[in-house]
Amino acid sequence: MPGLQNTNLQVMDSSTNVITLEGNVYSDLPRTIERAVQLNIALTTENVRKVCSSLTERDQKSLMFLLRSDPRLGLDFITTYNNIHQDPYLLAELLYTIKRFDLLKVIGTCAHQISKLCKLARNIDKFWLLLFNVCETLTVDEIGNRFQYQEDFILSLYTNNGITESNVNLLIVELRKLPTDEVQETLKQLESYQKRIDDNYPMNTIPTGLCIILNMEKFDDPLLDRPGSSIDVERLRKTFNTFGFVVMVRNNLSYDEVVQLLEKAAHYDHSRFSCFVLCFLSHGDEYVTGKAGSVVTTRDGKVLSVEKDIAKRFDSNNSPTLDGKPKVLILQACRGAEEMLPSGFRIPALSPEVVDVSPDHDGTESAASFLPDDVSADDLSRRSGAAGGDIVLCFASQPGYKSYRSDTFGSWFIKTLCQFLEKYGETEDFTRTFRRVTKFISYCGETNSGFKQVPRCEESLCRDLQFRRVAFDHVTLEQTIFSEF
């Protein structure tokens, strides 16, 4: 079949590690480009021409099928390639998926390298990857004379039979009509996928959603400053970038500035996203006159009610484009002035790091504390220990109690939450991961004075929440999206 020829290609110059776009040169490479450079993916003009000229008509059909959900999809593969050329890793992943391993060699990589990266993160939409795998199991004889390729058959079912990402049962019904037993394994995959969709929130957009971090590190009253909070910010940024979120950080805002930002975020159009995350890092308390429930403090010393002033803004009535989507609120702040004592007997620390910690409350404490980076299951077993639908509130401590933060290492809560999310966030429900966080901190974290901390999760999630790792150009998207705030 004829190959694809085109001379109007936009490529990355791998010799200088810069991107050339319509004559403009950019040296600030996004993370996906850096990964491609590390893999020695060489998208020179000559190499790209070799790849494109070697693609068969079926290859092009498969590539366009896999990119069906991508907003950068063009009328043909060359147009599409020019739209996605800033992401050479995606091109390598596409070639790997259609099993053109010979062309991976042309751009300087190999199937072994790409297979390892695909286990960590996939850019191709899971739904269309699943449908592509369905195509691979079908033969031309099974789909009849009306379709030249298997992809045409599946697209016809998708278009005419109302098959959607959240309902593949109709596809299962149609495949059962085929006169072959070879689709049985495919049917099992589809049924398993449908069960996950029924049980889980769909997390299938790129980007996954917005993550806004409100960091109160400096206050009008210097005695309230929270050194070490910037460490938490970078941990959160890294974790949620990994899961496909575009992250916006705003530091040291006044009460009016926070309210204005929350209003903009609540009324923003989230329809193209799967999830929303808001992190608030500050001082806090359990009750302040005139405010219901837990409160957090802004730079100018004023307070916001977590439930009424923050969470309620993102319910389905006030933020309709987030209706039915998970909203995750992470709050690193004290919820009172009490110190929590341990229960049961005490055992020696596990080679702890000794650091200075302060409570995230309007008070001071000078103490040594420890929170180990990890602990074995045996050691862990020996240690003592609400607002609207689809919302989960993640508090650093129990009502009435302090939470702790190190000037050097950041807060116990954010450090552990990010650590466990990166380890388990893609393979299990968020609330299960949070239980791991709670158990680890409550059993293993302790100040030199013997005080403990126990995180708390309050949720009204209707499905399981599992994140997925996504490699994408978050830098450009962050600049574009957050310029609207």
C-alpha positions in Angstrom: 0.0 0.0 0.0 1.2 3.5 -0.7 3.3 5.3 2.0 2.8 8.8 3.2 4.8 11.7 1.8 4.9 15.2 3.1 7.6 17.9 3.2 5.9 20.4 5.5 6.9 18.8 8.8 7.6 20.6 12.1 10.2 18.7 14.2 12.4 18.9 17.2 16.1 19.4 16.5 17.6 16.7 18.7 21.1 18.0 18.2 20.3 21.2 20.0 17.4 20.1 22.2 15.2 22.9 21.0 11.8 23.0 19.3 11.2 24.9 16.1 7.7 26.0 15.5 7.0 28.1 12.4 10.4 29.6 12.6 10.4 30.3 16.3 12.9 28.5 18.6 12.0 27.5 22.2 14.6 26.1 24.5 12.3 25.6 27.5 11.4 22.0 26.9 8.3 20.5 28.6 8.8 17.3 30.6 7.6 15.0 27.8 10.3 16.4 25.5 12.9 16.0 28.1 11.9 12.4 28.5 12.2 11.9 24.7 15.6 13.5 24.7 16.7 11.1 27.5 15.5 8.2 25.4 17.4 9.6 22.4 14.2 9.9 20.4 15.5 11.7 17.3 12.7 13.5 15.5 14.9 15.1 12.8 13.3 16.0 9.5 14.9 13.1 7.8 13.9 10.6 10.4 10.3 11.7 10.4 10.1 11.5 6.6 11.4 8.0 6.8 8.7 7.1 9.4 5.9 8.7 7.4 6.9 7.2 4.1 7.0 3.8 5.7 3.5 4.0 7.1 0.9 1.9 5.2 -2.7 2.9 4.7 -3.6 0.5 7.5 -1.0 2.0 9.8 -2.4 5.5 9.2 -5.9 4.2 9.9 -4.8 2.6 13.2 -2.9 5.8 14.3 -5.9 8.0 13.6 -8.2 5.5 15.4 -5.9 5.6 18.5 -6.0 9.4 18.5 -9.7 9.6 18.1 -10.3 11.3 21.4 -7.4 13.8 21.1 -8.5 17.4 20.5 -5.5 17.8 18.2 -6.8 15.2 15.8 -6.7 16.4 12.2 -8.2 15.2 8.9 -5.2 13.0 8.2 -2.1 11.7 10.0 0.3 14.4 8.7 -2.0 17.2 10.0 -2.4 15.4 13.2 1.3 14.8 13.5 2.0 18.5 13.0 -0.5 19.2 15.9 1.2 16.7 18.3 4.8 17.2 17.2 5.7 18.7 20.6 5.2 15.3 22.1 7.7 12.8 20.5 7.1 10.3 23.3 3.5 10.1 22.0 4.7 9.3 18.5 6.9 6.6 19.9 4.1 5.2 21.9 1.8 5.1 18.9 4.4 3.2 16.8 4.9 0.8 19.6 1.1 0.2 19.9 0.6 -0.6 16.2 3.7 -2.9 16.5 5.9 -0.9 14.0 9.0 -1.7 16.0 11.1 -1.2 12.9 10.2 2.5 12.9 11.1 3.0 16.5 14.6 2.2 15.5 14.4 4.9 12.9 13.8 7.6 15.6 16.5 6.2 17.9 14.6 4.1 20.4 13.3 0.5 20.7 10.3 -1.5 21.8 12.0 -2.5 25.1 12.5 1.1 26.1 8.9 2.2 25.2 7.3 -0.8 26.8 8.9 0.1 30.2 7.6 3.7 29.9 4.1 2.5 28.9 3.9 0.6 32.2 4.5 3.9 34.0 2.2 6.2 31.9 0.2 6.1 28.7 -0.8 9.0 26.6 -3.2 7.1 24.4 -6.8 7.2 25.8 -7.6 3.9 27.5 -11.0 3.6 25.9 -9.7 3.9 22.4 -6.7 1.7 23.2 -9.2 -1.0 24.4 -11.2 -0.6 21.1 -8.0 -0.9 19.1 -7.3 -4.1 20.9 -10.8 -5.3 19.9 -9.9 -4.5 16.3 -6.7 -6.6 16.6 -8.7 -9.6 17.5 -11.2 -9.4 14.6 -10.5 -10.7 11.1 -11.7 -9.2 7.8 -14.0 -12.2 7.2 -15.8 -11.6 10.5 -16.7 -8.0 9.8 -18.1 -8.6 6.4 -17.7 -7.0 3.0 -19.0 -3.5 4.0 -15.8 -2.6 5.8 -12.2 -2.4 4.5 -10.6 -2.4 7.9 -11.6 -3.6 11.4 -11.3 0.0 12.6 -14.1 1.0 10.2 -16.3 -1.7 11.6 -15.8 -0.5 15.2 -16.2 3.2 14.3 -19.5 2.3 12.6 -20.7 0.6 15.8 -19.5 3.5 17.9 -21.2 6.1 15.7 -24.5 4.3 14.9 -25.2 2.2 18.0 -24.7 4.8 20.8 -21.5 3.1 22.2 -19.9 5.5 24.6 -16.9 5.4 26.9 -19.2 4.8 29.9 -21.3 2.1 28.2 -19.6 -0.6 26.1 -22.4 -3.1 26.8 -23.8 -2.2 23.4 -20.5 -3.2 21.8 -20.5 -6.4 23.7 -24.0 -7.2 22.4 -22.8 -6.6 18.8 -19.7 -8.7 19.1 -21.7 -11.6 20.5 -23.4 -11.7 17.1 -20.2 -12.5 15.3 -19.9 -16.1 14.1 -16.8 -17.0 15.9 -15.6 -18.1 19.3 -12.3 -16.1 19.0 -13.9 -12.9 20.4 -14.5 -14.5 23.8 -11.3 -13.2 25.3 -12.1 -9.7 23.9 -15.6 -9.9 25.4 -14.0 -10.7 28.8 -11.8 -7.6 28.5 -14.8 -5.4 27.6 -16.9 -6.8 30.4 -14.0 -6.1 32.9 -13.7 -2.6 31.5 -17.4 -2.0 31.9 -17.3 -3.1 35.5 -14.4 -0.7 36.2 -16.4 2.1 34.6 -19.5 1.3 36.6 -17.4 1.2 39.8 -14.9 4.0 39.2 -15.1 7.7 38.3 -14.0 8.0 34.6 -10.5 9.6 34.5 -10.1 9.7 30.8 -9.4 13.3 29.8 -6.0 14.9 29.1 -5.5 16.9 31.2 -7.2 15.1 34.1 -8.3 18.3 35.6 -7.2 21.4 37.5 -5.3 21.4 40.8 -5.2 24.7 42.6 -2.7 25.0 45.5 -3.3 27.9 47.9 -0.1 28.2 50.0 -0.1 30.6 53.0 3.6 30.7 54.0 4.0 34.4 54.8 1.5 36.4 56.8 1.0 40.0 57.6 1.9 39.0 61.2 5.4 37.5 60.9 4.8 35.4 64.0 2.3 33.3 61.9 4.8 32.5 59.1 4.9 28.8 58.1 8.4 28.0 56.9 8.7 24.7 55.1 5.3 25.0 53.4 6.9 25.5 50.0 8.3 22.0 50.3 4.7 20.7 50.5 3.8 22.8 47.4 6.5 21.2 45.3 5.5 17.7 46.5 1.9 18.3 45.6 2.8 19.9 42.2 5.0 16.8 41.3 2.3 14.3 42.4 -0.6 15.9 40.6 1.4 16.7 37.4 2.2 12.9 37.4 -1.5 12.2 37.4 -2.2 14.5 34.5 -3.4 17.7 36.4 -2.5 21.2 35.4 -1.3 22.8 38.6 -1.7 26.4 39.6 0.0 27.7 42.8 -1.0 31.0 44.5 1.0 32.1 47.5 0.1 34.3 50.5 -3.3 35.6 49.3 -5.6 37.8 51.4 -9.1 36.8 52.3 -10.7 38.8 49.4 -8.1 37.3 46.9 -8.9 33.8 48.0 -12.6 34.3 47.7 -12.2 35.8 44.3 -10.1 32.9 43.1 -12.5 30.3 44.5 -15.4 32.0 42.8 -13.5 31.9 39.4 -12.6 28.3 39.9 -16.1 27.3 40.8 -17.6 29.0 37.8 -14.9 27.8 35.4 -15.9 25.4 32.7 -14.7 22.0 33.9 -16.7 20.1 31.3 -13.5 18.9 29.5 -11.9 17.6 32.7 -12.5 14.5 34.9 -11.7 15.8 38.3 -10.9 18.9 40.5 -8.3 19.2 43.3 -7.9 22.1 45.7 -5.1 22.2 48.3 -5.1 24.7 51.1 -1.9 25.0 53.2 -2.2 27.3 56.2 -3.1 27.7 59.9 -6.5 26.5 61.0 -8.8 25.8 63.9 -11.9 23.8 64.6 -14.3 26.6 65.4 -14.3 30.4 65.2 -17.3 32.5 66.1 -19.5 33.1 63.1 -17.9 30.2 61.1 -19.2 26.7 60.9 -16.9 23.8 61.4 -13.2 23.8 60.6 -11.6 27.0 59.4 -8.4 28.0 57.5 -6.5 31.3 57.7 -5.6 33.7 54.9 -2.5 35.9 54.8 -4.3 38.8 56.5 -5.4 36.7 59.4 -9.1 36.2 58.3 -10.6 32.8 58.2 -12.7 30.7 55.8 -15.0 27.9 56.8 -13.8 24.7 55.0 -17.3 23.3 54.6 -19.3 26.5 53.9 -16.8 28.9 52.2 -14.8 26.4 50.3 -16.4 22.9 49.8 -19.9 24.2 49.2 -18.7 26.4 46.3 -17.9 23.3 44.3 -21.1 21.4 44.8 -23.4 20.7 41.8 -25.5 23.8 42.5 -22.6 26.3 42.5 -20.3 24.5 40.1 -22.5 22.7 37.6 -19.7 21.6 35.2 -18.3 19.6 38.2 -21.6 17.7 38.7 -20.9 14.0 39.1 -17.1 14.5 39.0 -14.9 13.9 42.0 -13.7 17.0 44.0 -10.7 16.5 46.2 -10.0 19.1 48.9 -6.7 18.6 50.7 -6.2 20.7 53.9 -2.9 21.0 55.7 -3.8 22.9 58.8 -4.5 22.4 62.4 -8.1 21.9 63.6 -7.6 23.0 67.1 -5.0 23.6 69.9 -5.1 20.2 71.6 -2.1 17.8 71.5 -3.0 14.2 70.8 -1.5 11.6 73.2 -0.6 8.1 72.0 -2.5 5.1 73.2 -1.1 1.8 74.4 2.6 1.0 74.9 5.5 2.9 73.3 8.3 1.3 71.3 11.6 2.9 70.2 11.7 5.0 67.1 12.8 3.5 63.8 16.0 5.5 63.1 14.1 8.7 63.0 15.1 12.0 61.5 15.1 14.6 64.2 13.7 17.9 63.0 12.1 21.0 64.4 8.4 21.1 64.0 5.6 23.6 64.4 1.9 23.2 64.7 -0.2 24.8 61.9 -2.1 26.7 64.6 -1.9 30.2 66.1 0.7 29.1 68.6 4.3 28.0 68.9 6.0 24.8 69.8 9.7 23.9 69.8 10.1 20.1 69.8 11.9 17.3 68.1 9.8 14.8 66.2 10.1 12.0 63.8 8.2 10.5 60.8 10.2 7.7 59.1 10.2 7.6 55.3 9.0 4.0 55.4 8.3 1.2 57.9 7.9 -2.6 57.5 4.5 -4.2 57.9 5.7 -6.0 61.1 6.9 -2.8 62.7 3.7 -1.0 61.7 1.5 -3.7 63.2 3.3 -3.2 66.6 2.7 0.5 66.8 -0.1 2.4 68.6 -2.2 4.1 67.1 -19.0 16.5 54.2 -20.1 18.7 51.9 -22.1 18.0 48.8 -21.9 14.9 46.6 -18.7 13.5 45.0 -16.5 15.5 47.4 -13.7 14.2 49.6 -12.2 16.4 52.4 -8.8 15.4 53.4 -7.8 16.9 56.8 -4.3 16.7 58.3 -5.7 16.1 61.8 -8.8 15.2 63.8 -11.2 17.9 65.0 -9.8 19.9 67.9 -6.2 18.8 67.3 -2.9 20.1 65.9 -1.1 19.0 62.8 2.7 19.2 62.5 5.1 20.7 59.9 8.9 20.8 59.7 10.8 23.9 58.5 13.1 21.5 56.7 11.0 18.6 55.5 7.5 20.1 55.2 4.4 18.7 56.8 4.0 15.1 57.9 0.6 14.9 56.2 1.5 16.2 52.7 4.8 14.3 52.6 3.0 11.0 53.4 0.0 11.7 51.2 2.1 12.4 48.2 4.3 9.4 48.9 1.4 7.0 49.1 -0.5 8.5 46.2 2.5 8.0 43.9 2.8 4.4 45.1 -0.9 3.4 45.2 -3.0 6.1 43.5 -3.2 4.4 40.2 -4.0 0.9 41.5 -6.5 1.4 44.3 -9.3 3.6 45.5 -8.3 7.0 46.9 -10.0 6.4 50.2 -8.1 3.1 50.7 -4.8 5.0 50.0 -5.9 7.6 52.5 -6.4 4.9 55.1 -2.8 3.9 54.5 -1.8 7.5 55.1 -3.8 7.7 58.3 -2.4 4.5 59.7 1.2 5.4 58.8 1.1 8.9 60.4 -0.9 7.9 63.5 1.4 4.9 64.2 4.7 6.3 63.1 4.6 10.1 63.6 5.5 11.5 67.0 6.9 14.7 68.5 9.7 14.6 71.0 7.1 15.4 73.6 5.2 12.2 72.7 2.3 13.9 70.8 0.7 12.2 67.8 -1.3 13.2 64.7 -4.2 11.4 63.0 -5.4 12.6 59.6 -9.1 12.4 58.8 -11.1 11.8 55.6 -14.7 13.0 55.2 -16.2 12.0 51.9 -19.4 11.6 49.9 -17.9 9.9 46.9 -20.3 7.8 44.9 -17.7 5.7 43.1 -14.1 4.6 43.6 -11.5 7.2 42.7 -8.4 6.0 41.0 -5.9 8.3 39.3 -3.8 7.4 36.2 -0.4 8.5 35.2 -0.3 10.8 32.2 2.7 12.2 30.3 1.7 15.6 28.7 2.9 19.1 28.1 1.6 20.5 31.4 3.7 23.7 31.2 2.0 25.0 28.0 -1.4 24.0 29.3 -0.9 25.7 32.7 0.1 28.9 31.0 -3.0 28.8 28.7 -5.6 27.7 31.2 -4.5 29.8 34.2 -4.1 33.0 32.2 -7.9 33.0 32.5 -7.8 33.3 36.3 
